[in-house]
Amino acid sequence: TRICALELFACEASMTEILQKANSIRFRDMLKNGEAFSVRIKRVKTYSEDLNTMTLEAALGKVILQSAENVKVNLDTPDKTFIGVLTSNKLIFGVKLAEVETKPYVTRRPRKKPFFHPSAMQSKLARCMVNLSHARACELLLDPFCGTGSILIEASLIGCHVIGIDVQPRMAKGCVENLQHFKLDYQGLIIADGREPPLLRVDHIVTDPPYGRSATTMKSNTKLIIEALLTSAQSMLRKGQRICIAAPKTLNIVQVGTSLGYKHVESHFAYVHRTLTREIAVFEK
């Protein structure tokens, strides 16, 4: 399980400083009248062993009870959960916003899908790319090199309308098979050259173009493929809309994108194997 939380404070891992920081927080603004809460403290490795986590939970709970009116502690079914992490002689404390179960990603690994190809992207990375594009439910997302459908599956799961393109009929058919396996809708799967998508407008483009030993580069090379796609995308995206592309780190995709007039927002790197590290680059038109 992964937890997303809003940080309220961070301080040295001493009871005195922790309580001082906690007393400065307006917990009454976070808890409604009659709501229940819990406090959970997690320790990373063996950091700050002089602090007892149960004692710290109780002390912080007392501060919250004193700050907010008509609230109560409920460890089993709280309305709000406050999370603290003890790490490297510090405490990071916040309120939980969301919880993500990691198990579903395991069930969507490439080899768990009915149609498999060695070039398929892991579901977690595909979801990260969709998130980096700022795609939202009911918006139209295009993957012009959809392959087995990893990106389309993750986008569809958050409510996006999705369209995929692949030059190989076998891959397009396999992509449909995988989408249907998860009972997901799609707006279209097109057998075409992803370098020149036959579409007028989309809201987001997220893709992992062909490269590496197991991918088909259509008798071209990855840099030329990406240049062609970025050129085509200019007419499909509106100002401020995003395109998220994976490419080998050695390609220097940032230079390619900025030379074509895109704003580079951010890049992240994912090690694959000895000869390949992916750069996940985000551009805005």
Backbone as CSV, one residue per row, in Angstrom:
resi,resn,N_x,N_y,N_z,CA_x,CA_y,CA_z,C_x,C_y,C_z
1,THR,0.838,-1.193,0.000,0.000,0.000,0.000,0.875,1.245,0.000
2,ARG,0.496,2.233,-0.822,1.181,3.515,-0.854,0.220,4.599,-0.370
3,ILE,0.702,5.511,0.449,-0.149,6.550,1.020,0.283,7.912,0.508
4,CYS,-0.699,8.708,0.118,-0.462,10.103,-0.269,-0.990,10.984,0.854
5,ALA,-0.153,11.901,1.350,-0.555,12.741,2.482,-0.143,14.194,2.259
6,LEU,-0.876,15.090,2.884,-0.534,16.517,2.876,0.368,16.789,4.078
7,GLU,1.580,17.232,3.820,2.519,17.492,4.913,2.068,18.690,5.739
8,LEU,2.039,18.504,7.042,1.683,19.581,7.970,2.918,20.195,8.618
9,PHE,3.890,19.345,8.955,5.149,19.864,9.472,6.221,18.792,9.411
10,ALA,7.467,19.222,9.492,8.621,18.326,9.577,9.582,18.941,10.585
11,CYS,10.152,18.102,11.441,11.038,18.634,12.469,11.986,17.548,12.957
12,GLU,12.889,17.933,13.863,13.787,16.969,14.475,12.974,15.960,15.290
13,ALA,13.469,14.747,15.337,12.735,13.686,16.016,12.969,13.716,17.528
14,SER,12.506,14.780,18.164,12.535,14.871,19.622,11.116,15.190,20.080
15,MET,10.685,14.602,21.188,9.316,14.762,21.651,8.978,16.233,21.883
16,THR,9.923,16.977,22.430,9.682,18.390,22.722,9.396,19.175,21.442
17,GLU,10.250,19.000,20.441,10.067,19.761,19.205,8.830,19.296,18.442
18,ILE,8.563,18.007,18.460,7.383,17.479,17.760,6.111,18.079,18.341
19,LEU,5.993,18.092,19.661,4.791,18.625,20.294,4.677,20.126,20.111
20,GLN,5.816,20.809,20.076,5.806,22.248,19.831,5.260,22.553,18.433
21,LYS,5.728,21.784,17.458,5.238,21.955,16.085,3.754,21.601,15.984
22,ALA,3.368,20.502,16.622,1.977,20.055,16.553,1.029,21.080,17.161
23,ASN,1.446,21.723,18.246,0.599,22.733,18.903,0.411,23.985,18.061
24,SER,1.250,24.138,17.025,1.112,25.318,16.153,0.157,25.070,14.980
25,ILE,-0.315,23.824,14.847,-1.195,23.459,13.733,-2.658,23.631,14.135
26,ARG,-3.462,24.216,13.249,-4.889,24.412,13.512,-5.668,23.158,13.062
27,PHE,-5.650,22.149,13.903,-6.334,20.903,13.560,-7.845,21.101,13.460
28,ARG,-8.362,22.131,14.119,-9.797,22.398,14.066,-10.256,22.727,12.644
29,ASP,-9.317,23.192,11.808,-9.672,23.499,10.418,-9.730,22.246,9.549
30,MET,-9.205,21.145,10.057,-9.145,19.905,9.271,-10.192,18.885,9.693
31,LEU,-10.702,19.021,10.898,-11.670,18.062,11.422,-13.018,18.737,11.636
32,LYS,-14.059,18.156,11.036,-15.408,18.698,11.207,-15.987,18.265,12.549
33,ASN,-17.009,18.980,12.955,-17.681,18.672,14.208,-18.184,17.222,14.210
34,GLY,-17.783,16.456,15.219,-18.229,15.076,15.348,-17.378,14.050,14.635
35,GLU,-16.368,14.471,13.890,-15.538,13.518,13.151,-14.595,12.754,14.079
36,ALA,-14.215,11.575,13.614,-13.261,10.740,14.345,-11.934,10.732,13.601
37,PHE,-10.852,10.532,14.322,-9.526,10.527,13.706,-8.645,9.479,14.361
38,SER,-7.549,9.184,13.702,-6.514,8.328,14.283,-5.163,8.926,13.949
39,VAL,-4.170,8.550,14.712,-2.787,8.966,14.471,-1.941,7.708,14.320
40,ARG,-1.191,7.634,13.235,-0.326,6.476,12.985,1.102,6.950,12.735
41,ILE,2.035,6.387,13.453,3.448,6.724,13.280,4.194,5.503,12.751
42,LYS,4.913,5.678,11.661,5.705,4.604,11.072,7.187,4.950,11.192
43,ARG,7.997,3.932,11.451,9.439,4.145,11.570,10.144,3.518,10.363
44,VAL,11.018,4.277,9.719,11.829,3.755,8.629,13.082,3.114,9.228
45,LYS,13.280,1.831,8.900,14.441,1.084,9.407,14.508,1.185,10.928
46,THR,15.638,1.653,11.452,15.790,1.755,12.909,16.034,3.196,13.349
47,TYR,15.544,4.167,12.554,15.753,5.566,12.901,14.988,5.949,14.169
48,SER,15.591,6.835,14.956,14.947,7.454,16.133,14.358,6.413,17.077
49,GLU,15.172,5.425,17.419,14.680,4.353,18.283,14.387,4.815,19.703
50,ASP,14.867,5.997,20.071,14.596,6.504,21.411,13.147,6.959,21.564
51,LEU,12.439,7.121,20.430,11.035,7.507,20.481,10.151,6.275,20.328
52,ASN,9.248,6.086,21.260,8.283,4.992,21.184,7.111,5.447,20.308
53,THR,6.824,4.704,19.257,5.794,5.151,18.309,4.411,5.227,18.950
54,MET,4.083,4.276,19.851,2.760,4.303,20.493,2.628,5.496,21.431
55,THR,3.702,5.812,22.135,3.689,6.975,23.029,3.535,8.259,22.220
56,LEU,4.231,8.308,21.078,4.148,9.486,20.228,2.751,9.637,19.630
57,GLU,2.152,8.517,19.210,0.781,8.564,18.682,-0.182,9.120,19.730
58,ALA,-0.051,8.655,20.947,-0.941,9.112,22.018,-0.748,10.599,22.309
59,ALA,0.518,11.048,22.317,0.804,12.457,22.607,0.251,13.370,21.511
60,LEU,0.413,12.973,20.265,-0.105,13.780,19.160,-1.633,13.740,19.138
61,GLY,-2.209,12.582,19.476,-3.664,12.492,19.560,-4.230,13.441,20.600
62,LYS,-3.538,13.565,21.711,-3.974,14.479,22.771,-3.943,15.927,22.293
63,VAL,-2.902,16.292,21.533,-2.803,17.648,20.989,-3.980,17.935,20.055
64,ILE,-4.304,16.957,19.205,-5.401,17.127,18.250,-6.732,17.262,18.979
65,LEU,-6.955,16.459,20.022,-8.187,16.531,20.810,-8.346,17.892,21.474
66,GLN,-7.229,18.474,21.893,-7.268,19.788,22.533,-7.476,20.912,21.526
67,SER,-7.027,20.686,20.286,-7.120,21.729,19.263,-8.487,21.775,18.606
68,ALA,-9.075,20.610,18.339,-10.354,20.538,17.624,-11.498,20.296,18.600
69,GLU,-12.666,20.815,18.275,-13.826,20.683,19.154,-14.703,19.510,18.737
70,ASN,-15.206,18.798,19.732,-16.162,17.707,19.530,-15.669,16.682,18.511
71,VAL,-14.446,16.230,18.680,-13.916,15.150,17.845,-13.507,14.005,18.768
72,LYS,-13.322,12.832,18.177,-12.979,11.675,18.989,-11.972,10.799,18.271
73,VAL,-11.350,9.920,19.007,-10.377,8.978,18.447,-11.104,7.692,18.044
74,ASN,-10.812,7.205,16.845,-11.329,5.924,16.377,-10.233,5.255,15.558
75,LEU,-9.616,4.246,16.104,-8.477,3.598,15.441,-8.901,2.660,14.315
76,ASP,-10.159,2.231,14.310,-10.616,1.257,13.317,-11.202,1.911,12.062
77,THR,-12.117,2.865,12.236,-12.773,3.501,11.077,-12.769,5.022,11.226
78,PRO,-11.593,5.634,11.207,-11.532,7.088,11.376,-11.993,7.832,10.119
79,ASP,-12.509,9.034,10.318,-12.831,9.903,9.176,-11.562,10.532,8.605
80,LYS,-10.610,10.806,9.466,-9.327,11.372,9.051,-8.209,10.583,9.732
81,THR,-7.121,10.377,8.992,-5.952,9.704,9.562,-4.743,10.614,9.424
82,PHE,-4.084,10.837,10.552,-2.855,11.629,10.557,-1.672,10.657,10.561
83,ILE,-0.732,10.894,9.662,0.390,9.979,9.447,1.703,10.666,9.791
84,GLY,2.544,9.964,10.537,3.885,10.458,10.810,4.917,9.425,10.402
85,VAL,6.027,9.883,9.850,7.103,8.980,9.440,8.392,9.425,10.116
86,LEU,8.965,8.516,10.886,10.260,8.771,11.523,11.362,8.277,10.594
87,THR,12.207,9.196,10.160,13.274,8.831,9.233,14.460,9.765,9.401
88,SER,15.638,9.210,9.451,16.873,9.991,9.500,16.827,11.104,10.547
89,ASN,16.401,10.731,11.769,16.332,11.661,12.904,15.362,12.813,12.682
90,LYS,14.364,12.597,11.825,13.333,13.599,11.598,11.962,12.941,11.628
91,LEU,10.948,13.756,11.933,9.563,13.310,11.808,8.889,14.164,10.742
92,ILE,8.259,13.483,9.794,7.428,14.161,8.799,5.992,13.795,9.130
93,PHE,5.144,14.808,9.332,3.789,14.566,9.825,2.774,15.235,8.909
94,GLY,1.694,14.494,8.605,0.677,15.059,7.730,-0.646,14.349,7.870
95,VAL,-1.598,14.739,7.028,-2.922,14.130,7.022,-3.092,13.335,5.737
96,LYS,-3.588,12.118,5.854,-3.711,11.226,4.694,-4.767,11.743,3.733
97,LEU,-4.400,11.770,2.442,-5.332,12.183,1.397,-5.869,11.000,0.615
98,ALA,-5.009,10.025,0.341,-5.427,8.879,-0.473,-4.526,7.692,-0.186
99,GLU,-5.020,6.533,-0.566,-4.286,5.285,-0.383,-4.334,4.507,-1.685
100,VAL,-3.194,4.023,-2.141,-3.134,3.296,-3.410,-2.668,1.876,-3.139
101,GLU,-3.497,0.926,-3.507,-3.119,-0.481,-3.377,-2.185,-0.848,-4.532
102,THR,-1.075,-1.482,-4.225,-0.104,-1.836,-5.269,-0.449,-3.143,-5.967
103,LYS,-1.279,-3.965,-5.341,-1.597,-5.270,-5.917,-2.187,-5.194,-7.322
104,PRO,-3.115,-4.254,-7.607,-3.671,-4.188,-8.969,-2.606,-4.019,-10.053
105,TYR,-1.518,-3.318,-9.737,-0.457,-3.156,-10.729,0.204,-4.506,-11.042
106,VAL,0.285,-5.345,-10.029,0.861,-6.677,-10.236,0.008,-7.470,-11.220
107,THR,-1.319,-7.356,-11.092,-2.214,-8.100,-11.986,-2.189,-7.557,-13.407
108,ARG,-1.634,-6.350,-13.587,-1.560,-5.754,-14.931,-0.132,-5.736,-15.482
109,ARG,0.738,-6.526,-14.898,2.085,-6.656,-15.456,1.996,-7.229,-16.869
110,PRO,2.966,-6.891,-17.725,2.898,-7.358,-19.117,2.642,-8.849,-19.274
111,ARG,3.298,-9.684,-18.479,3.137,-11.136,-18.640,1.825,-11.656,-18.063
112,LYS,1.105,-10.824,-17.340,-0.193,-11.224,-16.806,-1.315,-10.968,-17.810
113,LYS,-1.020,-10.223,-18.862,-2.044,-9.888,-19.854,-2.129,-10.996,-20.900
114,PRO,-3.289,-11.157,-21.522,-3.431,-12.232,-22.510,-2.521,-12.076,-23.726
115,PHE,-2.243,-10.808,-24.121,-1.326,-10.577,-25.246,-0.044,-9.950,-24.701
116,PHE,1.079,-10.620,-24.933,2.365,-10.163,-24.390,3.352,-9.880,-25.511
117,HIS,4.189,-8.856,-25.278,5.311,-8.581,-26.163,6.468,-8.108,-25.284
118,PRO,7.707,-8.482,-25.586,8.848,-8.106,-24.732,9.050,-6.601,-24.552
119,SER,8.557,-5.808,-25.496,8.752,-4.360,-25.399,7.701,-3.675,-24.535
120,ALA,6.727,-4.426,-24.011,5.621,-3.838,-23.246,6.115,-3.110,-22.001
121,MET,5.490,-1.976,-21.722,5.852,-1.156,-20.561,5.141,-1.665,-19.308
122,GLN,5.835,-1.577,-18.163,5.223,-1.947,-16.892,4.061,-1.008,-16.566
123,SER,3.031,-1.548,-15.916,1.813,-0.771,-15.655,2.067,0.440,-14.758
124,LYS,2.956,0.304,-13.775,3.237,1.441,-12.880,3.841,2.607,-13.644
125,LEU,4.792,2.301,-14.527,5.429,3.362,-15.302,4.427,3.985,-16.272
126,ALA,3.588,3.148,-16.865,2.552,3.665,-17.768,1.616,4.617,-17.025
127,ARG,1.208,4.240,-15.808,0.331,5.127,-15.025,1.044,6.433,-14.668
128,CYS,2.324,6.351,-14.332,3.096,7.567,-14.042,3.090,8.511,-15.242
129,MET,3.279,7.965,-16.426,3.302,8.794,-17.625,1.946,9.444,-17.881
130,VAL,0.879,8.687,-17.672,-0.466,9.250,-17.824,-0.659,10.391,-16.828
131,ASN,-0.242,10.188,-15.581,-0.375,11.233,-14.564,0.449,12.469,-14.918
132,LEU,1.646,12.257,-15.449,2.508,13.385,-15.811,1.911,14.225,-16.947
133,SER,1.068,13.608,-17.748,0.429,14.347,-18.841,-0.722,15.217,-18.350
134,HIS,-1.081,15.070,-17.073,-2.212,15.774,-16.453,-3.550,15.378,-17.076
135,ALA,-3.628,14.145,-17.571,-4.882,13.654,-18.146,-5.934,13.506,-17.054
136,ARG,-7.170,13.849,-17.396,-8.290,13.751,-16.472,-9.418,12.929,-17.096
137,ALA,-10.331,12.493,-16.258,-11.480,11.716,-16.735,-12.235,12.475,-17.818
138,CYS,-12.653,11.742,-18.832,-13.452,12.248,-19.966,-12.628,13.041,-20.985
139,GLU,-11.326,13.210,-20.740,-10.475,13.849,-21.740,-9.933,12.786,-22.693
140,LEU,-9.564,13.238,-23.903,-9.139,12.302,-24.952,-7.615,12.168,-24.953
141,LEU,-7.140,10.947,-24.747,-5.708,10.670,-24.707,-5.334,9.755,-25.870
142,LEU,-4.269,10.111,-26.544,-3.771,9.336,-27.682,-2.430,8.711,-27.364
143,ASP,-2.303,7.421,-27.711,-1.000,6.760,-27.740,-0.751,6.323,-29.179
144,PRO,0.102,7.060,-29.910,0.312,6.752,-31.328,1.200,5.531,-31.596
145,PHE,1.798,4.971,-30.551,2.586,3.733,-30.672,2.113,2.809,-29.557
146,CYS,0.859,2.388,-29.621,0.203,1.785,-28.453,0.700,0.391,-28.106
147,GLY,1.240,-0.364,-29.072,1.751,-1.699,-28.751,0.720,-2.565,-28.068
148,THR,1.075,-3.107,-26.907,0.160,-4.004,-26.197,-0.901,-3.261,-25.390
149,GLY,-0.816,-1.930,-25.335,-1.869,-1.141,-24.700,-1.641,-0.743,-23.259
150,SER,-0.416,-0.841,-22.747,-0.161,-0.519,-21.336,-0.627,0.882,-20.969
151,ILE,-0.293,1.866,-21.802,-0.658,3.257,-21.515,-2.165,3.452,-21.645
152,LEU,-2.771,2.880,-22.683,-4.211,3.023,-22.884,-4.999,2.405,-21.728
153,ILE,-4.527,1.276,-21.224,-5.200,0.619,-20.101,-5.185,1.516,-18.872
154,GLU,-4.028,2.062,-18.537,-3.924,2.911,-17.341,-4.736,4.191,-17.491
155,ALA,-4.755,4.775,-18.695,-5.541,5.991,-18.927,-7.033,5.697,-18.846
156,SER,-7.443,4.583,-19.408,-8.859,4.210,-19.374,-9.327,3.944,-17.949
157,LEU,-8.452,3.381,-17.129,-8.817,3.075,-15.743,-9.101,4.333,-14.923
158,ILE,-8.537,5.476,-15.306,-8.840,6.717,-14.580,-9.938,7.515,-15.273
159,GLY,-10.566,6.909,-16.288,-11.731,7.542,-16.907,-11.484,8.296,-18.184
160,CYS,-10.268,8.231,-18.725,-9.982,8.925,-19.983,-10.642,8.207,-21.162
161,HIS,-10.975,8.975,-22.185,-11.305,8.396,-23.482,-9.971,8.143,-24.189
162,VAL,-9.794,6.966,-24.769,-8.485,6.623,-25.320,-8.575,6.188,-26.778
163,ILE,-7.534,6.569,-27.515,-7.359,6.137,-28.896,-5.930,5.642,-29.042
164,GLY,-5.767,4.488,-29.668,-4.442,3.942,-29.905,-4.168,3.780,-31.387
165,ILE,-2.900,3.896,-31.730,-2.457,3.690,-33.107,-1.265,2.747,-33.082
166,ASP,-1.230,1.809,-34.014,-0.044,0.989,-34.199,0.048,0.589,-35.663
167,VAL,1.262,0.558,-36.169,1.467,0.250,-37.577,1.322,-1.247,-37.864
168,GLN,1.438,-2.067,-36.827,1.366,-3.517,-37.004,-0.027,-4.039,-36.639
169,PRO,-0.731,-4.651,-37.561,-2.067,-5.193,-37.260,-2.066,-6.171,-36.082
170,ARG,-1.004,-6.978,-35.966,-0.926,-7.946,-34.875,-0.904,-7.246,-33.520
171,MET,-0.170,-6.134,-33.418,-0.095,-5.402,-32.158,-1.421,-4.717,-31.845
172,ALA,-2.049,-4.137,-32.866,-3.340,-3.479,-32.650,-4.385,-4.484,-32.164
173,LYS,-4.388,-5.662,-32.770,-5.322,-6.710,-32.362,-5.038,-7.153,-30.925
174,GLY,-3.752,-7.293,-30.582,-3.376,-7.674,-29.219,-3.747,-6.609,-28.205
175,CYS,-3.635,-5.349,-28.604,-4.012,-4.234,-27.727,-5.501,-4.299,-27.409
176,VAL,-6.315,-4.546,-28.424,-7.757,-4.695,-28.222,-8.039,-5.855,-27.264
177,GLU,-7.328,-6.947,-27.458,-7.503,-8.120,-26.597,-7.216,-7.784,-25.137
178,ASN,-6.152,-7.010,-24.900,-5.801,-6.640,-23.532,-6.817,-5.668,-22.931
179,LEU,-7.284,-4.709,-23.705,-8.300,-3.768,-23.208,-9.587,-4.509,-22.850
180,GLN,-9.981,-5.432,-23.692,-11.196,-6.200,-23.423,-11.034,-7.111,-22.219
181,HIS,-9.816,-7.601,-22.004,-9.541,-8.457,-20.849,-9.860,-7.740,-19.541
182,PHE,-9.576,-6.419,-19.502,-9.849,-5.616,-18.303,-11.203,-4.915,-18.377
183,LYS,-12.014,-5.283,-19.404,-13.356,-4.722,-19.580,-13.339,-3.202,-19.685
184,LEU,-12.412,-2.705,-20.496,-12.239,-1.264,-20.662,-12.727,-0.817,-22.042
185,ASP,-13.319,0.378,-22.066,-13.776,0.954,-23.330,-12.641,1.709,-24.002
186,TYR,-12.751,1.847,-25.305,-11.783,2.647,-26.047,-12.519,3.278,-27.225
187,GLN,-12.037,4.465,-27.635,-12.696,5.207,-28.706,-12.256,4.740,-30.090
188,GLY,-11.094,4.111,-30.155,-10.649,3.593,-31.436,-9.258,3.016,-31.370
189,LEU,-9.005,1.996,-32.179,-7.674,1.439,-32.402,-7.434,1.502,-33.904
190,ILE,-6.428,2.254,-34.302,-6.194,2.526,-35.720,-4.895,1.876,-36.166
191,ILE,-4.936,1.177,-37.273,-3.713,0.631,-37.866,-3.175,1.702,-38.807
192,ALA,-2.116,2.370,-38.379,-1.575,3.498,-39.143,-0.168,3.807,-38.640
193,ASP,0.482,4.723,-39.334,1.817,5.179,-38.941,1.673,6.223,-37.838
194,GLY,2.162,5.905,-36.646,2.032,6.804,-35.505,2.779,8.117,-35.648
195,ARG,3.672,8.202,-36.613,4.392,9.451,-36.824,3.481,10.539,-37.373
196,GLU,2.409,10.131,-38.037,1.450,11.086,-38.613,0.032,10.617,-38.277
197,PRO,-0.400,10.807,-37.038,-1.725,10.323,-36.630,-2.843,10.973,-37.447
198,PRO,-3.805,10.197,-37.921,-4.904,10.740,-38.725,-6.013,11.336,-37.850
199,LEU,-5.633,12.263,-36.975,-6.569,12.884,-36.033,-6.392,14.395,-36.051
200,LEU,-7.469,15.115,-35.736,-7.404,16.575,-35.734,-7.068,17.129,-34.350
201,ARG,-7.742,16.625,-33.310,-7.537,17.150,-31.962,-7.523,16.038,-30.929
202,VAL,-6.620,16.148,-29.970,-6.644,15.324,-28.762,-6.261,16.222,-27.597
203,ASP,-6.516,15.745,-26.382,-6.182,16.555,-25.202,-4.794,16.245,-24.656
204,HIS,-4.350,15.002,-24.836,-3.047,14.588,-24.320,-2.470,13.509,-25.228
205,ILE,-1.144,13.487,-25.303,-0.451,12.410,-26.010,0.541,11.792,-25.034
206,VAL,0.440,10.495,-24.860,1.362,9.763,-23.981,1.817,8.533,-24.759
207,THR,3.127,8.360,-24.892,3.578,7.256,-25.744,4.993,6.802,-25.431
208,ASP,5.255,5.582,-25.817,6.570,4.954,-25.690,6.959,4.485,-27.092
209,PRO,7.591,5.350,-27.886,7.897,5.007,-29.290,8.822,3.796,-29.387
210,PRO,8.881,3.166,-30.541,9.711,1.965,-30.692,11.208,2.254,-30.610
211,TYR,11.891,1.436,-29.835,13.353,1.451,-29.760,13.774,0.157,-29.094
212,GLY,15.026,-0.160,-29.155,15.514,-1.391,-28.532,15.427,-2.590,-29.454
213,ARG,15.916,-3.703,-28.961,16.051,-4.910,-29.792,14.709,-5.499,-30.212
214,SER,13.698,-5.412,-29.348,12.445,-6.117,-29.615,11.383,-5.231,-30.262
215,ALA,11.728,-3.982,-30.596,10.747,-3.063,-31.168,10.976,-2.890,-32.663
216,THR,9.898,-2.535,-33.346,9.973,-2.283,-34.790,10.012,-0.785,-35.029
217,THR,11.075,-0.296,-35.659,11.229,1.141,-35.883,10.866,1.559,-37.302
218,MET,10.178,0.708,-38.041,9.657,1.057,-39.370,10.765,1.548,-40.305
219,LYS,11.918,0.890,-40.264,13.064,1.218,-41.104,13.522,2.668,-40.921
220,SER,13.280,3.196,-39.732,13.725,4.543,-39.396,14.587,4.420,-38.145
221,ASN,14.755,5.515,-37.403,15.418,5.430,-36.101,14.591,6.221,-35.093
222,THR,14.836,5.981,-33.827,13.977,6.530,-32.780,13.944,8.053,-32.804
223,LYS,15.076,8.693,-33.035,15.107,10.157,-33.046,14.223,10.717,-34.149
224,LEU,14.304,10.149,-35.347,13.483,10.622,-36.458,12.002,10.363,-36.197
225,ILE,11.695,9.234,-35.567,10.302,8.912,-35.233,9.739,9.953,-34.267
226,ILE,10.507,10.285,-33.234,10.042,11.256,-32.238,9.924,12.644,-32.849
227,GLU,10.881,13.029,-33.678,10.805,14.331,-34.350,9.536,14.429,-35.193
228,ALA,9.238,13.360,-35.923,8.048,13.357,-36.778,6.776,13.450,-35.937
229,LEU,6.722,12.699,-34.831,5.547,12.752,-33.967,5.362,14.137,-33.358
230,LEU,6.437,14.708,-32.821,6.339,16.029,-32.202,5.898,17.082,-33.208
231,THR,6.340,16.942,-34.440,5.916,17.870,-35.496,4.417,17.715,-35.767
232,SER,3.950,16.469,-35.887,2.526,16.212,-36.123,1.667,16.675,-34.951
233,ALA,2.186,16.517,-33.731,1.411,16.843,-32.536,1.118,18.328,-32.402
234,GLN,1.914,19.167,-33.064,1.706,20.610,-32.983,0.288,20.997,-33.396
235,SER,-0.250,20.323,-34.397,-1.593,20.672,-34.887,-2.702,19.998,-34.092
236,MET,-2.366,18.977,-33.289,-3.388,18.247,-32.547,-3.600,18.784,-31.137
237,LEU,-2.573,19.393,-30.564,-2.645,19.881,-29.195,-2.892,21.382,-29.161
238,ARG,-3.635,21.813,-28.149,-3.830,23.244,-27.931,-2.718,23.768,-27.027
239,LYS,-2.580,25.069,-26.968,-1.537,25.684,-26.149,-1.704,25.257,-24.688
240,GLY,-0.600,24.818,-24.079,-0.609,24.407,-22.679,-0.885,22.933,-22.466
241,GLN,-1.325,22.226,-23.517,-1.568,20.791,-23.374,-0.249,20.033,-23.436
242,ARG,-0.244,18.835,-22.876,1.017,18.117,-22.655,1.169,16.875,-23.525
243,ILE,2.425,16.580,-23.806,2.805,15.324,-24.442,3.911,14.706,-23.588
244,CYS,3.728,13.450,-23.215,4.697,12.740,-22.386,5.267,11.583,-23.200
245,ILE,6.584,11.570,-23.364,7.238,10.587,-24.230,8.369,9.892,-23.476
246,ALA,8.469,8.581,-23.694,9.603,7.812,-23.181,10.608,7.628,-24.313
247,ALA,11.877,7.742,-23.984,12.932,7.573,-24.994,14.217,7.146,-24.298
248,PRO,15.130,6.538,-25.023,16.425,6.215,-24.407,17.113,7.485,-23.901
249,LYS,17.741,7.393,-22.753,18.425,8.548,-22.178,19.460,9.125,-23.143
250,THR,20.093,8.267,-23.914,21.146,8.702,-24.833,20.628,9.537,-25.993
251,LEU,19.321,9.561,-26.196,18.756,10.282,-27.336,18.775,11.791,-27.145
252,ASN,18.778,12.229,-25.863,18.689,13.669,-25.537,17.392,14.255,-26.094
253,ILE,16.275,13.680,-25.655,14.965,14.076,-26.158,14.598,15.516,-25.811
254,VAL,15.153,16.040,-24.737,14.852,17.428,-24.360,15.272,18.388,-25.472
255,GLN,16.453,18.163,-26.000,16.939,19.007,-27.092,16.041,18.870,-28.320
256,VAL,15.594,17.652,-28.592,14.713,17.423,-29.746,13.414,18.202,-29.573
257,GLY,12.808,18.113,-28.386,11.527,18.777,-28.148,11.621,20.282,-28.147
258,THR,12.618,20.829,-27.471,12.738,22.287,-27.396,13.100,22.892,-28.748
259,SER,13.842,22.158,-29.556,14.199,22.671,-30.885,12.977,22.789,-31.795
260,LEU,11.913,22.047,-31.448,10.675,22.107,-32.232,9.645,23.050,-31.617
261,GLY,10.068,23.790,-30.608,9.202,24.829,-30.051,8.414,24.444,-28.821
262,TYR,8.629,23.254,-28.270,7.921,22.833,-27.066,8.624,23.353,-25.817
263,LYS,7.852,23.536,-24.757,8.415,23.867,-23.455,8.674,22.568,-22.699
264,HIS,9.909,22.360,-22.253,10.235,21.163,-21.474,9.825,21.404,-20.025
265,VAL,8.911,20.571,-19.512,8.392,20.743,-18.158,9.242,19.999,-17.143
266,GLU,9.518,18.724,-17.419,10.303,17.907,-16.492,10.721,16.615,-17.169
267,SER,11.736,15.971,-16.587,12.182,14.653,-17.046,12.452,13.763,-15.842
268,HIS,12.193,12.470,-16.027,12.477,11.471,-15.005,13.157,10.292,-15.692
269,PHE,13.972,9.559,-14.936,14.753,8.484,-15.530,14.425,7.149,-14.874
270,ALA,14.284,6.122,-15.710,13.945,4.778,-15.227,14.925,3.776,-15.821
271,TYR,15.704,3.150,-14.955,16.671,2.136,-15.390,15.917,0.885,-15.841
272,VAL,16.255,0.357,-17.018,15.625,-0.853,-17.546,16.604,-2.021,-17.478
273,HIS,17.759,-1.854,-18.112,18.820,-2.855,-18.028,20.151,-2.168,-18.366
274,ARG,21.187,-2.941,-18.448,22.542,-2.385,-18.577,22.689,-1.412,-19.746
275,THR,22.010,-1.683,-20.840,22.181,-0.848,-22.037,21.026,0.121,-22.269
276,LEU,20.057,0.176,-21.342,18.916,1.070,-21.563,18.419,1.705,-20.267
277,THR,18.435,3.025,-20.250,17.754,3.809,-19.222,16.759,4.705,-19.950
278,ARG,15.498,4.619,-19.560,14.478,5.438,-20.198,14.479,6.850,-19.614
279,GLU,14.314,7.853,-20.475,14.007,9.201,-20.022,12.530,9.453,-20.296
280,ILE,11.794,9.800,-19.259,10.379,10.139,-19.398,10.308,11.665,-19.428
281,ALA,10.078,12.207,-20.601,10.102,13.667,-20.782,8.685,14.199,-20.975
282,VAL,8.414,15.324,-20.327,7.105,15.976,-20.432,7.289,17.333,-21.101
283,PHE,6.508,17.552,-22.163,6.554,18.818,-22.890,5.168,19.453,-22.909
284,GLU,5.163,20.780,-22.965,3.921,21.533,-23.174,4.011,22.266,-24.494
285,LYS,2.885,22.294,-25.193,2.868,23.065,-26.427,2.855,24.547,-26.083
